[in-house]
Each structure stands twice: as C-alpha cells, then as structure tokens.
C-alpha cells in the first residue's frame, strides 16, 4: 500500500517487486478488511477503463458497467482506473458494491499488489 504513484507507476512498482496489480477474488471482503485495518481510503487495483468497461491488466477480462460490484456513479473512460472504495460512507451507501473509478493520473491513492502462485 504505497501512495504517491499514479496508475502506471503503481503497475510498474508491483512488477518491480515481482508482484502483480491486484485482481481481488472477493472485493467486498477486501474492502471491509481494508477499512477495518487501514481506515478510510481508496485503493487502485489492476483494471483500467475503456469504452467497453474496465479491463483487468492480468487477464484482459472486463468488469462491465452493468456489474453489481460498481458503486453508483462510477465513470467508464480510458482516463479512469478502478479503485476499491474502502470508506465508511461508501460501505453504508453501497454495502455490496466496492468498486469505483478515479483518474489514472492521480497520485493520491495507495495501490494493492499481490503475489501470484502458479
């Protein structure tokens, strides 16, 4: 969880550590864990917007705009990237919709990497 990097720099940071940008298996549980252990924050994870939806860097699969995991009002453009909205307000407003989107160029948010065991 390191803040101060935009989306591209965060991806490079994960790779440089021998990790991959996270693709959460259970984003609702992850959001709860992040809030309980680290407090209110938004966290970049490994998907970037395009006109179709949000494409996971790892496998090219799309998180579609119609997914129930989306927080109300999320934007789907190529300049926005996927975040886990781990804030008390978002959990109360949308308890089962952990994903939102923020500008990929922002350096205000930490990012989550993961180790993939094959």
C-alpha positions in Angstrom: 0.0 0.0 0.0 2.0 2.9 -1.2 0.5 6.3 -2.1 2.2 8.8 -4.3 2.1 6.9 -7.6 -0.3 7.2 -10.5 -1.8 4.0 -12.0 1.0 3.4 -14.5 3.7 3.9 -11.8 1.8 1.7 -9.4 1.7 -1.1 -12.0 5.4 -0.7 -12.6 6.0 -0.8 -8.8 4.1 -4.1 -8.5 6.1 -5.7 -11.3 9.4 -4.4 -9.9 8.6 -6.2 -6.7 7.9 -9.4 -8.5 4.1 -9.0 -7.9 1.1 -8.1 -10.0 -1.5 -5.4 -9.6 -4.3 -7.0 -7.6 -7.5 -8.5 -9.0 -9.5 -9.2 -5.9 -11.3 -12.6 -5.7 -13.7 -11.2 -3.1 -13.7 -7.4 -3.4 -16.5 -6.9 -0.8 -14.5 -8.7 1.9 -11.3 -6.9 0.8 -13.0 -3.6 1.2 -14.2 -4.5 4.7 -10.7 -5.7 5.7 -9.0 -2.5 4.3 -11.4 -0.2 6.1 -11.1 -2.1 9.4 -7.3 -2.3 9.3 -6.2 0.8 7.5 -9.1 3.3 7.7 -10.9 5.3 5.1 -9.2 5.2 1.7 -9.5 4.4 -2.0 -7.1 1.8 -3.4 -6.0 1.4 -7.0 -6.4 -2.2 -8.3 -5.4 -3.6 -11.6 -8.1 -2.6 -14.1 -8.2 0.4 -16.5 -11.3 1.9 -18.2 -12.0 2.0 -21.9 -15.3 2.5 -23.8 -16.3 -1.2 -23.2 -15.8 -1.2 -19.4 -12.8 -1.8 -17.1 -10.2 -4.3 -18.4 -8.1 -6.3 -15.9 -4.4 -5.9 -16.8 -3.7 -9.5 -15.7 -6.1 -11.4 -18.0 -7.8 -8.9 -20.3 -11.3 -9.8 -18.8 -13.7 -6.9 -18.5 -15.6 -5.7 -15.4 -18.6 -4.5 -17.2 -20.5 -1.3 -16.3 -23.6 -3.4 -15.5 -21.7 -5.4 -12.8 -23.4 -5.1 -9.3 -19.9 -4.6 -7.9 -19.9 -1.0 -9.2 -20.7 1.9 -6.8 -23.4 4.2 -8.2 -22.0 6.9 -10.4 -18.6 5.3 -11.4 -17.2 6.6 -14.7 -16.1 4.4 -17.6 -13.5 6.2 -19.7 -9.9 5.5 -20.7 -8.6 8.2 -18.3 -10.1 6.5 -15.3 -8.9 3.4 -13.4 -10.5 1.0 -10.9 -10.4 1.6 -7.2 -11.7 -0.2 -4.1 -13.8 2.4 -2.2 -12.9 1.4 1.3 -14.6 4.2 3.2 -17.3 4.0 5.9 -19.6 6.2 3.8 -19.4 4.0 0.7 -19.9 0.8 2.7 -23.1 2.3 4.3 -24.4 3.6 1.0 -23.5 0.6 -1.2 -22.6 -2.4 1.0 -22.1 -4.9 -1.8 -20.7 -2.5 -4.4 -17.0 -1.9 -3.6 -15.7 -0.6 -6.9 -15.5 3.0 -8.1 -13.3 4.8 -10.6 -10.8 7.7 -10.2 -8.4 9.4 -12.6 -5.5 7.2 -13.5 -3.2 10.2 -13.2 -3.9 10.8 -9.6 -1.1 10.2 -7.1 -3.3 10.5 -4.0 -4.2 6.8 -3.6 -2.4 3.7 -2.5 -2.3 0.6 -4.7 -2.6 -3.1 -4.0 -0.2 -5.7 -5.4 -0.4 -9.4 -5.0 1.8 -12.4 -5.3 0.5 -15.0 -7.8 1.5 -18.6 -7.0 1.3 -20.9 -10.0 
